[in-house]
Amino acid sequence: MSRDDRRLTAALAAASPDLLAYLQRRVGLDDAPDLLGETMVVAWRRMDDLPVEPERARMWLFGIARGTLLNHARGTRRRWALADRIRGDLATDAVAPGADDGAEVRDAIARMDPDLAELVRLVHWERLSLAEAAEVLAIPASTARGRYARAKEELRAVLGAPASLA
């Protein structure tokens, strides 16, 4: 095994539990392991891009996982669009509320612009700093700060929280 192989193996071993949790929170328990496998395949293909510093390597792997999620979401949307065309039904806006605590917040996040929603998820669910989330999203930290402020305003408006609760 080459030195790069060992570095990537170590990075994947260290980050896999967090990556799996990240994926599970977005696609559920059934699809997350498959997406983790796809993330690992992409990482092996792009091994030459692996950062040397362990924390940067972890963020790099989260970026790859995010790309895998985006591909998965595109495929899911295509399948649903095809199913809708086949059924000939019009999509309805009615969504059944979640059965557990926090469903209102998760639903509000799900209705946000996808870029804002992902930023909120990275900061609050994955406990990344805004700078780390910006790195995963491949945007400048200043852009992440502005988007995060906008996301908080949208959530306050949707959830009816006073502006003083930041």
Steps between C-alpha positions, in 0.01 A plus 500: 500500500640840403536791739205679334288185538581489869422871546164465329420182691578679827294806401203282401526293818503813714217679317271210407283506815440876460445466126249219554312708759504799261353284223246328728356832613440595139389179329410259781645175627434299185684711239780645714735197491479487120575872477794456738633230266459733202680774695790263566522401133514865394764569767715213370467634145604848615769383744755740348289792631502375861624779731792411727358655819249259665228761568522631142481140377184456711344812347603376153317173567190690616514695173508175305211365710302815422559447128382142536187626676433753226529227235268279704249785536506568125433133431218495753343810347520345154334180622221695669448718192475189285254341743290818498496506121403135489219549750392822339436646842569854605735536794333630814651727757352305792768332706420277797657640815779306664410282797784606728639808669669752274290414197388862457861621488609217264204577273588871500862419411386263225294781341796739492724561202716183479828694548370676812351178638826312455694777675261485797529118511879510489520755782231356727482129420864433416629760748739655249611859539388745233854494358499119484153497344618756244788269412267201456271712282798642307398861567684788669449528877354849454237358264417231755455764772261700281302191398484382860360836613240483221412141596445600864271785392297264279468243777392764752233622258372151422503383861363826639795559733577858604808655341660541843544122529818448300 
